[in-house]
Amino acid sequence: MSPRQTETQVGVLSDREMEVLKLAVSGKNNKDIAETLNISLRTVQAHMRSIFNKIGVGSRSEAIVCGLRKGWFSLEDIS
């Protein structure tokens, strides 16, 4: 998240986006996420792009760190 973004500027993630991000936090790649959620790889990629845009990050790693910092996930979610 950029330093100028405030909490109110950050978009709220949908339930599905939170599921996708939680699976990413746990170490799953996009193909594994697609198989776990029974959705297409392109759908996972679209969810990831949406997550990046809503929370103001440019990569999967930044999204994971952001989720951990905000308390959306804990280190126990990483397996």
C-alpha positions in Angstrom: 0.0 0.0 0.0 1.3 3.4 -0.9 2.1 5.7 2.0 -0.6 8.2 0.8 -3.4 5.6 0.9 -5.6 5.6 4.0 -7.6 2.8 5.4 -10.8 4.2 3.8 -9.2 4.3 0.4 -8.4 0.6 0.4 -11.1 -1.4 -1.3 -12.7 -4.1 0.7 -12.0 -7.6 -0.6 -14.9 -9.9 -1.5 -15.2 -13.2 0.3 -13.8 -15.1 -2.7 -10.9 -12.7 -3.0 -10.1 -13.3 0.7 -10.2 -17.1 0.0 -7.8 -16.7 -2.9 -5.5 -14.5 -0.8 -5.6 -16.9 2.1 -4.6 -19.8 -0.1 -1.8 -17.6 -1.5 -0.7 -16.9 2.0 -0.6 -20.7 2.7 1.8 -21.1 -0.2 -0.4 -22.3 -3.0 0.3 -21.2 -6.5 -2.4 -20.0 -8.9 -2.9 -23.5 -10.4 -3.3 -25.0 -6.9 -5.7 -22.3 -5.9 -7.8 -23.0 -9.0 -8.0 -26.7 -8.2 -8.8 -26.1 -4.6 -11.6 -23.7 -5.3 -12.8 -25.6 -8.5 -12.4 -22.5 -10.6 -10.4 -21.7 -13.7 -6.8 -20.5 -13.7 -7.9 -17.3 -15.5 -10.5 -16.7 -12.7 -7.7 -17.0 -10.1 -5.6 -14.5 -12.1 -8.5 -12.1 -12.3 -9.1 -12.3 -8.6 -5.4 -11.7 -7.9 -5.4 -8.6 -10.2 -8.5 -7.3 -8.4 -6.8 -7.9 -5.0 -3.7 -6.0 -6.1 -5.8 -3.1 -7.3 -8.0 -2.9 -4.2 -5.2 -3.0 -1.7 -2.7 -1.0 -3.8 0.1 -3.5 -4.3 2.0 -4.7 -7.3 2.8 -8.3 -6.5 1.7 -11.4 -4.8 4.4 -11.0 -2.1 3.2 -7.5 -1.3 -0.4 -8.7 -1.1 0.6 -11.4 1.3 2.6 -9.0 3.5 -0.3 -6.5 3.4 -2.8 -9.2 4.5 -0.5 -10.2 7.4 0.2 -6.6 8.5 -3.5 -5.8 8.5 -4.3 -8.9 10.6 -6.4 -10.6 7.9 -4.2 -13.6 8.3 -1.8 -14.9 10.8 1.5 -16.8 10.6 -0.5 -19.9 11.6 -2.2 -19.7 8.2 1.1 -20.3 6.5 1.7 -24.0 6.2 
